[in-house]
């Protein structure tokens, strides 16, 4: 359901969660750990949380992936895109790109029927 331009759960009226799925190839682990430390408070401010971060993964179908996969939950797609386009996060972009290569997909969560 669309309420004031925001997709909401039809049953609760709450904004629908959104997920950031990242495939990260870390080139410099020490620099990447510094980036992770710097981004943590920004994620907390956005009320985001890691659901998976670099744990063991198994490719069941498709090309082999050798990168670190991350799954981050945000309270809404607006919260995710606001975070990604924020001045604070953009200030870390050069640092992230210098120590890693990544792809990022944003996907809206399902709502209850």
N, C-alpha and C positions, 0 to 999 in steps of 0.2 A: 504494500500500500504506500502511496506517495503522500507524505504530509509535509507541507511547507518546503517542498523540493527535496526532501530526504526520504529514502526508502525505509519503511518501518515494518516491523513484524506485525502482521495483521491481528494476531491474538493479543499481543501485549502493548502495541503502539510504540515500542522501543525501537531505536535505530538498529538496522541489521548490521551484524558484524561484517568485517572485511578482513581479508588475509593478504599479506605480502609474502610471496614465495620467491626466494632468492637462491640462485645457483652461483656460488662464489668460488673463484679460483684464487687462492691466497698466494701472492708472489713473495711477500715479506711478512712473515708471521709476527715479528716483534712490532712492526709498524701497524699491522692490522689489529693487534691486541690493544695498542694505544687508541686506534680509531674506535674499537668496540667500547673501550672505557669512556671515551668522549661522547659516544652516541647513547649510552645507557640512560643518562638523565633526560635526554630528549624523548626517548621512548616512554619513559615513566610519565613525563609531562603529557604525552599524547594518550596516556592510559593504554598503552600497547604492552603486549607480553609475548615472550618467545614460547612457542609450543614445541618447536624442534630447532636444535642448533648444532649442526655438525656431528650429530650422532651417527651410529652405524646405519647405513642404508643399503638396500639391495635393489638393483635394477631388475624388474620383473619383465619388462618389455621395452623395446627401443634401444637406442645406442647406449653403450656403457657411459656412465658419468663418473668422473673421478674427482669432482669438486665437492665442496662443502655445501649442503643444503640447509636453508633456514626457513622456518615458517613462523611468521609473526602475526598475532591477532590484534586487530584494532577495533574499537567500539563501533565504527562505521566507516564507509568508504570516504566520507568527507574528512574524518579524522586522519585516515591514511594519506589522502592526497594533501591535506593541509600540512601534515608532518613532512612529507616528501618535498613540498615546495616551500617550506619555511626557511627563513633566513638562517636560522641556527643550523639546520641540517645542510643547507647549501654551502655553508661555511666549511663543512667537513668533507664536501664532495671531492675536492682536490686530494685531500689526504687519503680518502678511500680509493680513488682511482690510481694513486701512486703505488699502492701496496696490494691491489687486487683487481681482478676482472670479474664482472658479474652481469647477470641478467636478472631482471625484476619483473614479476607479474603481480598485478593487484586483482583480486577477485572478491566479489561480494558473496557473503555467506547466504545460505538458504534460510528462508523463513518457514515457520510452522504453518501448516495448512489447516 
